[in-house]
Amino acid sequence: MFFTEIGWFGMVTLLVAYGLVANKRVDSTGLRYNAMNVVGAAAIAYSLIPLQAWPTIALEACFILIGLHAISRKVFTKNTAS
């Protein structure tokens, strides 16, 4: 597999997501930002498997879970604001 290329893709995805939020192009609680974080973290975690960098893989897994939780709240929670 192309572990290095996938890792670069993940890194670029995370940096673009951060740049979009920092420049107020996307909402930090929105689906796009959280989806980009999940995809980027998953790509980085996958790219680290051959190196057996377990602490960093575990960290990326935590970022994935946080992002998925935020996405699920956004998708499955009713908007109570009027």
ZIBELBEL-V256236 format. One record per run of one state. SS is the DSSP state (@ for helix, = for strand, . for the rest). FROM is the first residue (numbers start at 0). TO is the last residue. If there is no record, write none. Layout:
ss:from:to
SS:FROM:TO
SS:FROM:TO
This chain:
ss:from:to
.:0:1
@:2:21
.:22:29
@:30:46
.:47:47
@:48:50
.:51:52
@:53:75
.:76:81
